[in-house]
Amino acid sequence: MTINKFPPLDPVIHSQVRLAVLSVLIGVKEADFNYLKKVTETTDGNLSTHLSKLEEAGYMTIKKSFKGKKPVTTCSITEKGKRAFARYLEALKDYLPPASNQETKE
């Protein structure tokens, strides 16, 4: 198979941190910044940059609020983000070998 037969992968999603964020958000109603930072094992600044890219693409929303005097940032995936994530996963399947070609070693 030549490289030009592979479908393009969405460059917004094709980042380890952004893929991890969307993988978390696809299964929950919302997640707060600290939780996403913990599961992605990244820094505040790095995560913030990735969240901004996802928000700019319309793949997620960011809601800022306060819990008492403490700021809280909550993220949710959008319908557009769900569709983009599904397309990404579908395209990624073309990069994997067919299941019939995989041999199980025992």
N, C-alpha and C positions, 0 to 999 in steps of 0.2 A: 504494500500500500504506500502510495506517495503522500507526502505531507500535505499537498493541496487537496487531498480527498478528505481530510479531517475537517469537521465543522469548526467554525471559529468559536472560541470560548469567550463569554462576556468578560471584558477586561475589568469591569467594575467589581465583579464577583471574584475573579481569578486572582485573589490575594489570600494568603493563608488566614489572616485576621478577619477580612471581610467575609470569606467563606464560612469561617467559624461563627461569626456573629449571626449571619443569616441561618445557619444550621440550628442555632439555638432559638432564634426568633420564630422559625417556621413551626416550632412545636409548642409555643407558649403564646399567651395573649400579649404579654409585655415582659420586659426584663430591665432591671435598673443597671446603671452604669457600673457600679461596683461589682455586681454579679458578672457582667460581661467581661470586665477587667480580670476577674479571677479566672474564669474559664478560658479566656484567650491568653492568659499569662503575659500580658503586655502592660505598658506604662500608661498613665493618664493621658499624656500628650499623644502617644502613638494611637491609642484607641480612639481618642477624640478626632484625630485626623481621618481615620478609617470610617468612623460613624458619619462624619460630615460628607464624605464621598458617597456613601450609601444614601444619605438624605438628599443630596444634590441630584442623584439619579432617580429619586422618587421611590426607592426600594424600601425605605423605612421612614418613620417619623420620630422625631425627638421632642419630648415634652419635658419642660423644666418647671419644677414646682418647689415648694418648701414643705418640710415636715418639721413643724416648729420653726426653729431658726436655721435648720440645716437644709441646704439645697439638695434636691433630688432630681436626677436626670433619668427619664424612663424612655425606653425605645420599643417600638412596635413595627412589625413588618407590614407593608401595604399590600394591596391586591396586586399592584404592579410588581412588587418585590417577590410575591409568591409565584407569579407567572415567570418572572426572570429566573428565579431559582429552579423551577421545574424545567425550563428550557436548558439551563446550564447543565443540570444533571442528565438530561436526555442527550445533549451533545457530548458530554463526558463519556457516555457509554460507548461511543464510536472509537474512543481511544483505548478501550479495553479489548482483550482478545475475546473472541466468541466463546461462550460457555462450552460448546461442543469440542473446542480445541484444547481445553484445559484438562490435564490429567491429574488424578489424585494419587499421590504417593503414600503408600501405607508401610 
